[in-house]
């Protein structure tokens, strides 16, 4: 059971340690991811309006991600772990090895509890991100296509960065991919 729970929270834990872009992709804010090439092809015809919508949605998604990251830290700490120990345990499960030092019965129970709470938070966050994207006039699938196109095209990256800087000038680096 613990192994299964680990896999259900692995993407969320990536948020805890990783970048916003990884989080957006790993939490699957789109229902069914398509192949990278197909997304880029579908995103080729990007209107200025869509790019504006994407920038606004990105700001919202990153804000949600930040809030979720803090909530994950609180869950981990509420269950009696420091983030390093929790990360070590999660990594050991990912590598299919025994954590060092080995888990105590209490840690195993607390890890399982944290994993369940994080799994619930992950679903809530996914729904909140999808709603945030929709509130800006984009469907999650289209957001994903645009995200892929922006990642692959430096000119689009610069254009989106400029839009984000106009909207949130005090923290542009924090809203980049």
N, C-alpha and C positions, 0 to 999 in steps of 0.2 A: 504494500500500500504506500509506503513512504517513497519508494522509487517512482511509482506512478504520480504521486503528488509533486515530486520534484519536476517531472517533465511538464506538468501543467503550469508550474510557476517559472520555468526556466526563462521564458521570454520576459516576464515581469522582472525577474532578477537582473536580466540584461539591462533593463531600464535603470535599476539601482546602481549598476556599474558603468553603463554605457551611454551612448549618445542619443539625442532626441530622434534622429533619423532612424536609427536602429529600432528604437522603441515603436515608432509609428509603423514601421514595416512588420515588426515581430508581433505586435498586438493585433495585427490583421484588422485594421479599421475598415478594410474592405472584406466582404464576405468570401470571395474566392479570388486569390491572386492569379494573374495570368502571366504568361512568359514575358520576360523583359523586352524582347524584341517587339512583341505585339503591343505592349504598352507604349513603347516609344513611337511605333508606327501610328497608333491611334492618337497620340498626343501631338503629332506633327502640326496640325492645324489649331494652334492655340491663339485664341483671341486675346486682345488686351484686357477685356472684361474678365475672361477666365483667369488670366494671370493675376489680376487684382483680387479676384475671389480666392485664388489659391494663397496669395500672400496673407490675406485676412484669416483664412482658415488655418494656415501654418502658425500664425501668431497664437491663435486660440488653442491649437493642438499642443504647442510647446508649453503654453501656460498650464494646460491640464496635466501634461507630463510632469512638469515641475511639482505641482501639487501632489500628484500621485507618488512621485519619488519621496517626498517628505512623509507621506502617509506610510509608505513601505518602511522607511527608517523607524517610524513610530511603532509599527507592528513588530518589527524585528526586536526592537528594544523592549516593547511590552511583553514579549515572550521570553525575555531574559537573555537575549544574545547581544553581543556587540556586533556591529556590522561585519567586522573581519571574520569572526568565528562563523557567523551565518554564511558568509561568502565561501569560507573554506569547506563547510559542510555541503553547500549546494554544488560547489565545484567537484567535490569527491563523488557525489552522486552522478554528475555529468560524466565523469571519467570512469564510472563504475568501479570505484575503489572505496576503501574504508577511510573515513576522515581521521586525521591525526591531530590531537589525540582522539581515540575512539569515542563515539557518542555514548553518553550515559543514557539510562532509561528516561530520565527527566528531559534531557536535551532532545532525544528522539520524539518524545511526546510534544515538547514545545515547538520543535521544528515542524512537526506535522500540523500543529495548530496554526503556526505562522503561515505555512504553505496554504492551508485552507482559507485563511483570511486574505492572503494575497491573491489567491485564485478568484475569490469573490470580488475583491477590489479590481482585479484585472478586467473582469467582465463589465463591471460598472464603468470603468475607465474607457473600455472599448466602445460602449454605448454612448458615453458622453462625448468621445471624440467623433464618432459618427454623426451625432447630433450637431456638434460644433461645425463640422464640415458642411452638413446640409443647411445649417442656418446661414451660411455664406453663399448659398446657391449652387453648391456642387454636390454631386453624389459621391459617396466614398470611392467607388470604382474610378470615377474621373479624377478625383484627387490623387489616387494612386498612380494613374497614368501621368498626370502632370508632375507628380513627385519624381517619377522615373525620368521624365523628359528633362526636368530641371537638373537632376543629378548628372545626366549625360551631356548636357549642353552648357558650356561655360558662359555663353552670352545670356542664356536664360537665367543661370545662377546669379549673374551680376544684376540683371534686371530685377529679379525677385529680392535680392539683398537691398537694392536701392529702395524698393517699395517698402520693405520691412523697416529700413532705417528711417524713412519718412514717417512711418506710423509709430515706431518705438525707438526714437533716436538715442535714448540713454542706454540701451542694451543690445545693439545690433549683433555683437559677437555671440551672445547667448541664444540668438534666434537663427543662427546659421546651421547648416547641416554639417 
